[in-house]
């Protein structure tokens, strides 16, 4: 299985360009935590945010008690304009009872030197065991996003998640395989279909991302 992952990784870097789907992830409620990583193409809701070029990012969460949290992410981007950094600021409330989970919050997407691109969303995510359903409501004419994630329970060598999303009528579907390299590092292989980008000539794309949590 490790040999298969190595082959997928090599193929991704050489032919398709690796990417990471930086989408919703459940916040940590245990004090201060975060992650940082690198990808060769920052993909978000089926669209490249880095013009097919490498991208780095870092995120941090701070639990503030009673289920409330705040956090932020910074990512390198490229839209062929003056903005080269995306900053996401968010806060919310998360609750877990047995297999049930709920998360509600607000996120602001800020683009350095391109204020016209800034927008905000309110989000709610409900989960039960291996499945979670989310809705992000765009503020002030921003598009809404709906998604469903299903974690495949019977695969032992890695965490496998099936994803389906709808961003204002644009569909994105993917399978993400997250392979743990250590307690803090992981390698992800993403198989995504319906990539909405002009430079992707085929309907499916295999991609790669690497991250470290702290």
Order of alpha helices (4+ residues) and beta strands (2+ residues): alpha-beta-beta-beta-beta-beta-beta-beta-beta-beta-beta-beta-beta-beta-beta-beta
